[in-house]
Amino acid sequence: MRNGGLSREIHRFQGKRRPAIKQIKRLSYMIKINMLCLMVAGVVSVAALTHSLPAEAAKETFERTKPHVNVGSQGRGSAEPGRPARSGKLGKPTKPKPHGGPNSNKAPGNSVIEILPDLVFHMPYPSGPLPGAPKTGYCGKQGSTALASEVVVGVRNKGLKPVRNSFVSVTMRTSPTTTSTVNKPLGPLAAGAVGTVKFPLSKGAWKDGEAKFKMKIDTGNDIKEGAGENNNQREYTCVEPVT
């Protein structure tokens, strides 16, 4: 009886122990699975980090070596890629200047245009059926001998800059063997304005019904006209009227 009771107690103890052993084995298996998952996740993270490091290093090298461009056309403020612009006062806007032409002078290799006057001849009287007759072209009023008695030189400033003062001359014959040049001031002439200077027409200038003379603008070459310097001389002839 004693031996049989002891056997039953041992069997009962072993029956209670089996579930606990199964639970321990199951817990150990789950711990191994979790550890394996953690190891796999760690390997994946290290691989991803190793792959991204060269790209980040290349990007940083490119950002350091590429040229930075300043942004802004006015003032002192500038901006670099990825950086805000520095604060600063804006510069004054540049006043546009007229384009170059016969009344301007543009230096080679320089974009600055110089504003200049340009003096040209202006015919004070319209040219009628008989050019050179009194009150036609540059020939003034008719004298007592029915011939033009004066030369009227008209000057127009077709440039963009006014002229303070300039001189006009007329060269004509005073006798069969001599000539004379008379120089007179034109005075101030605004841009686009017209001025006139009158010269007596010598009787000695007439020959065979004609009086030839030469006119010149800016006789002292005191006015800088750029490309307009080559139009300052002209010859003309007055004729006796038809009777």
C-alpha positions in Angstrom: 0.0 0.0 0.0 2.7 2.3 0.8 4.6 1.6 -2.4 1.4 1.9 -4.4 0.5 5.3 -2.8 4.0 6.6 -3.5 3.8 5.6 -7.1 0.5 7.4 -7.5 2.0 10.6 -5.9 5.0 10.6 -8.2 2.7 10.1 -11.3 0.5 12.9 -10.1 3.5 15.3 -9.7 4.8 14.4 -13.1 1.4 15.1 -14.7 1.4 18.6 -13.2 5.0 19.3 -14.4 4.5 18.5 -18.1 2.4 21.7 -18.9 5.0 23.9 -17.3 7.8 22.4 -19.3 5.8 22.9 -22.5 5.3 26.6 -21.6 9.0 27.0 -20.9 9.9 25.5 -24.3 7.4 27.6 -26.1 8.7 30.8 -24.4 12.3 29.9 -25.3 11.3 29.3 -28.9 9.6 32.8 -29.1 12.7 34.4 -27.5 14.9 32.9 -30.2 12.5 34.0 -33.0 12.5 37.6 -31.6 16.3 37.7 -31.4 16.5 36.4 -35.0 14.2 39.2 -36.2 16.2 41.8 -34.3 19.4 40.5 -35.9 17.9 40.6 -39.4 16.6 44.2 -38.8 20.0 45.3 -37.6 21.7 43.9 -40.7 19.2 45.6 -43.0 19.7 49.0 -41.2 23.5 48.7 -41.4 23.3 47.9 -45.1 20.9 50.9 -45.8 23.2 53.3 -43.8 26.3 52.0 -45.7 24.5 52.6 -49.0 23.4 56.1 -48.2 26.7 57.4 -46.9 28.5 57.6 -50.3 25.5 59.5 -51.8 25.4 62.0 -48.9 29.2 62.5 -49.2 29.0 63.0 -53.0 26.2 65.5 -52.5 28.2 67.4 -49.8 31.2 67.5 -52.1 29.2 68.8 -55.0 27.6 71.6 -52.8 31.1 72.6 -51.7 32.7 72.7 -55.1 29.9 74.1 -57.3 30.1 77.9 -58.0 27.6 80.1 -56.1 25.7 82.7 -58.1 24.7 86.0 -56.7 21.1 86.9 -57.3 19.9 90.5 -57.8 20.7 93.2 -60.3 20.3 96.2 -57.9 21.6 97.2 -54.5 24.0 95.2 -52.4 21.7 92.3 -51.5 22.8 89.0 -52.9 21.6 85.4 -52.5 23.3 82.0 -52.7 21.6 78.7 -53.4 19.9 77.5 -50.3 20.6 80.8 -48.4 18.4 83.9 -47.9 19.5 87.1 -49.6 21.3 89.6 -47.4 19.5 92.8 -46.6 20.8 96.0 -48.2 19.7 99.2 -49.8 18.6 99.1 -53.4 20.8 101.1 -55.8 19.3 103.9 -57.8 17.8 102.9 -61.1 19.9 103.7 -64.2 18.4 106.3 -66.4 18.0 105.0 -70.0 20.1 106.8 -72.6 19.2 107.4 -76.2 20.7 105.0 -78.8 23.7 105.9 -80.8 23.4 107.8 -84.1 25.1 110.6 -86.0 24.7 112.8 -83.0 26.3 110.4 -80.5 29.7 108.9 -80.0 30.1 105.4 -78.7 33.6 104.5 -77.5 34.9 101.0 -78.7 34.3 98.4 -76.1 32.2 100.7 -74.0 28.4 100.6 -73.7 28.2 104.3 -72.6 26.6 106.5 -75.2 27.8 110.1 -75.3 25.1 112.7 -76.1 26.3 115.2 -78.7 25.0 118.1 -80.8 25.0 117.9 -84.6 25.0 121.1 -86.6 23.8 120.8 -90.2 22.9 123.3 -92.9 19.3 124.5 -93.2 18.2 126.3 -96.3 16.4 129.5 -95.2 14.5 130.0 -98.5 12.8 127.4 -100.6 14.5 126.6 -103.9 12.2 128.0 -106.6 12.2 127.5 -110.4 15.5 129.4 -110.5 17.7 128.2 -107.7 20.1 130.9 -106.5 17.8 133.8 -107.5 17.1 136.4 -104.8 15.0 134.9 -102.0 15.9 131.3 -103.0 18.2 128.9 -101.2 20.9 130.8 -99.3 20.6 133.9 -101.4 18.9 136.8 -99.5 17.1 139.9 -100.5 17.4 141.6 -103.9 19.6 144.7 -104.0 19.3 147.8 -106.0 21.1 146.2 -109.0 18.4 143.4 -109.1 21.0 140.9 -107.7 21.0 139.2 -104.3 22.7 141.4 -101.8 23.3 139.0 -98.9 24.0 135.4 -98.1 21.8 133.9 -95.3 23.3 130.7 -93.7 20.8 128.6 -91.9 22.0 126.2 -89.2 19.9 123.5 -87.5 21.0 121.5 -84.4 19.6 118.0 -85.1 21.6 116.6 -82.2 20.3 115.9 -78.6 22.6 118.4 -76.8 22.4 122.2 -77.0 25.2 124.4 -78.3 26.3 127.3 -76.2 28.1 129.2 -79.0 29.6 128.5 -82.4 30.8 130.3 -85.5 29.8 130.4 -89.1 32.0 131.6 -92.0 31.5 132.5 -95.7 34.3 132.7 -98.1 33.7 134.6 -101.4 35.6 136.5 -104.1 35.9 140.2 -103.6 37.8 140.9 -106.8 39.0 138.9 -109.8 42.2 138.0 -107.9 41.3 138.1 -104.2 39.0 136.2 -101.8 37.8 137.1 -98.3 36.5 135.0 -95.4 34.1 136.5 -92.9 33.5 134.7 -89.6 30.4 135.5 -87.4 29.0 134.0 -84.2 25.9 131.8 -84.4 25.1 132.1 -80.7 23.4 129.5 -78.5 21.3 126.8 -80.3 19.1 124.4 -78.5 18.6 120.8 -79.7 16.3 120.8 -82.7 16.4 124.6 -83.1 17.4 126.6 -86.2 19.5 129.8 -86.3 20.5 132.1 -89.2 23.6 134.3 -89.8 23.6 137.0 -92.6 26.7 138.0 -94.6 26.8 140.9 -97.2 27.3 139.6 -100.7 30.2 141.4 -102.2 29.8 143.0 -105.7 33.2 141.6 -106.5 31.8 138.0 -106.1 29.7 138.4 -109.3 31.0 137.2 -112.6 29.0 136.4 -115.6 25.7 136.6 -113.7 26.9 134.3 -110.9 28.3 134.7 -107.4 29.9 131.6 -105.9 30.8 131.2 -102.2 31.7 128.6 -99.6 29.9 128.3 -96.3 31.3 126.6 -93.2 29.7 125.7 -89.8 31.7 125.5 -86.6 34.7 127.1 -88.2 37.0 126.6 -85.2 36.0 122.9 -84.7 35.0 123.8 -81.1 31.8 121.7 -81.1 32.3 117.9 -80.7 29.8 116.3 -83.0 31.0 112.7 -83.3 30.1 111.3 -86.7 28.5 114.7 -87.7 31.9 116.4 -88.2 31.9 115.7 -92.0 28.9 117.8 -93.0 30.1 121.2 -92.0 31.0 122.7 -95.4 28.9 123.5 -98.5 29.3 125.5 -101.7 26.5 127.5 -103.3 25.9 129.9 -106.1 23.6 132.9 -106.4 22.4 133.9 -109.8 20.9 137.0 -111.3 17.1 137.0 -111.8 15.6 136.5 -115.2 14.4 139.7 -116.7 
